[in-house]
Amino acid sequence: MAPFATSLDVRADFPLFDRGLAYLDSAATSQKPREVIEAMDSYYRCSNANVHRGVYKLAQEATDLFEGARERVARFAGSEAATTIFTRNATEAINLVAYAWGREHVGEGDEVLITQMEHHSNIVPWQMLCSERGARLRYLHVSDEGLLSLEELDEVLAEGRVKLVSVVHVSNVLGTVNPVAEIAARARAAGAVSVIDGSQAMPQMAVDVAEIGADFYAWTGHKALGPTGIGVLHGRRELLESMRPFLGGGDMIASVGFDSSTYNELPWKFEAGTSAIAEGVGLGAAIDYLDRIGMDTVRAHERDLTHYTLERLGEIDGLRTFGPGDLDVRGGVVSFEVDGIHPHDLAELCDREGVCIRAGHHCAQPLMRELGVPATARASFHVYNNHEDVDRLAEALKGAREVFGL
Ligand SMILES: Cc1ncc(COP(=O)(O)O)c(C=O)c1O
C-alpha cells in the first residue's frame, strides 16, 4: 500500500483544538471527540445508577447503556461480549492474566517470553510473576530496523520451557507492527499461552481478535479516543472459564457463604466491585465514532502522516529516527533524536511553539538501553492531525537547533 493523503478532516469534532495546539502525543493519550464527552455527560445527567443490581427502570437503563457499550466494543474488536472484560486500563488487563492465569500455571523452571520492545506494563507483571514462581523471563531481540525475528522465536520455543509468550502488537516507541497472528500460532503450537498488548494497535488499525487467534488481547480505552479509567481484556473462553478470579468482591460472585463463594459468569467473574460505568459508556461512543470513520481510513491517515513526518524530519540536520522504514510494518509513531539537544529540551522548545511532543523513555527503559539512548523525542498521531501539525513540528525543531547554535 503506497502512502497517500487522505481527505480526513475531523478536527472540528474535538473541542480541545480550540486551543490551537499541534497535539502530537496520541500514543500517550488521544484527544476525545465531542460525542464521547457528551455521552458521559448525558449518562451522569440523565441515566446514572449502579449497574446489574437495581430492579427499577433507571438502573436497568444504566445497565443497558454499559452492557450495550460492551457489546459494541466486542464487535469492534472481533470478539464477543462474554469474553470481553472491562478493566481499568491495559496494565490491569495484563496483570489480570499474570495473576489469574500465571500464578496457577507458571512454576519453577518455566519460562515467560516477551520482547525487548515491550512497554513496562508488559514487562513488570511478568518480572513479578517469574520472581515469585521461580521462573525465568526471556526477551526476544529487536533488530537494528526495529523488527523481531520469528526464527529466534522458533528457537526459544523449541527448547520446550516457554509457558507464556507476551508481545506488543504495535510498539509505542518504534511503531513496529509485529506479526502477532504468526506469533500466537507458533506459541500455541509449542503449547504456550499467548498475550498481545494491543494498546497502540486497536486505536489505529482494524483489529480482529478472533483472526489473530491469541489467547488474550489487552488494550486501553484512552488511546482509542475514549476516556481514561477503562481498558479491555479479550480472552479465550475456555481459559477464562477455567481461571480463578483476579479480584474478589461484589458483582463477581454468584453466591457468598460464610466460608466460601461461587463466582459469576463471564465476563463479570473478572469485574469485582462497581464498574467504571460512565467510562464504559464513553468507550462505546468512541468506538462508534471510529467505526463511522472506518478503521481502514484511520490506518491510511496515520500512514500518510507517518510518511510525511519521516520526509519532513529527514530535512533536519543531525536528526535520526528510530523504527522500521517500511510503512507496511509501521504504525503512527515517530521517535527521534537530534544531535546535541536532549529530548526534554526539544520537547520544551516545541511546546513554546504550541507543538506537543513526548520526550523520555516512553515506559520502555530496556528498549532505550538496547537502542543506546537515554531517551527519545516522539511524535504520534491520530485522526485529528494533519500535515500542518507536522510542518509546525519541523519548523519548531529547526528553531530548536538555532537556539542551540547548531
Ligand atoms: C504499548 C503500550 N502498552 C501498554 C500501555 C499502558 O497503557 P495504560 O497505561 O493505559 O495501561 C501503553 C501506554 O502508553 C502502551 O503504549
Ligand as a Chemical Component Dictionary entry (heavy atoms), coordinates in Angstrom:
data_LIG
# 
_chem_comp.id                   LIG 
_chem_comp.type                 NON-POLYMER 
_chem_comp.pdbx_formal_charge   0 
_chem_comp.three_letter_code    LIG 
# 
loop_
_chem_comp_atom.comp_id 
_chem_comp_atom.atom_id 
_chem_comp_atom.alt_atom_id 
_chem_comp_atom.type_symbol 
_chem_comp_atom.charge 
_chem_comp_atom.model_Cartn_x 
_chem_comp_atom.model_Cartn_y 
_chem_comp_atom.model_Cartn_z 
_chem_comp_atom.pdbx_ordinal 
LIG C1 C1 C 0 2.346  -0.373 24.067 1  
LIG C2 C2 C 0 1.681  0.039  25.342 2  
LIG N1 N1 N 0 1.287  -0.892 26.210 3  
LIG C3 C3 C 0 0.680  -0.591 27.359 4  
LIG C4 C4 C 0 0.451  0.719  27.704 5  
LIG C5 C5 C 0 -0.196 1.005  29.022 6  
LIG O1 O1 O 0 -1.435 1.626  28.896 7  
LIG P1 P1 P 0 -2.200 2.024  30.225 8  
LIG O2 O2 O 0 -1.281 2.944  30.983 9  
LIG O3 O3 O 0 -3.429 2.723  29.764 10 
LIG O4 O4 O 0 -2.455 0.785  30.963 11 
LIG C6 C6 C 0 0.866  1.734  26.851 12 
LIG C7 C7 C 0 0.692  3.150  27.232 13 
LIG O5 O5 O 0 1.494  4.003  26.950 14 
LIG C8 C8 C 0 1.498  1.389  25.633 15 
LIG O6 O6 O 0 1.903  2.316  24.763 16 
# 
loop_
_chem_comp_bond.comp_id 
_chem_comp_bond.atom_id_1 
_chem_comp_bond.atom_id_2 
_chem_comp_bond.value_order 
_chem_comp_bond.pdbx_ordinal 
LIG C1 C2 SING 1  
LIG C2 N1 SING 2  
LIG C2 C8 DOUB 3  
LIG N1 C3 DOUB 4  
LIG C3 C4 SING 5  
LIG C4 C5 SING 6  
LIG C4 C6 DOUB 7  
LIG C5 O1 SING 8  
LIG O1 P1 SING 9  
LIG P1 O2 DOUB 10 
LIG P1 O3 SING 11 
LIG P1 O4 SING 12 
LIG C6 C7 SING 13 
LIG C6 C8 SING 14 
LIG C7 O5 DOUB 15 
LIG C8 O6 SING 16 
# 
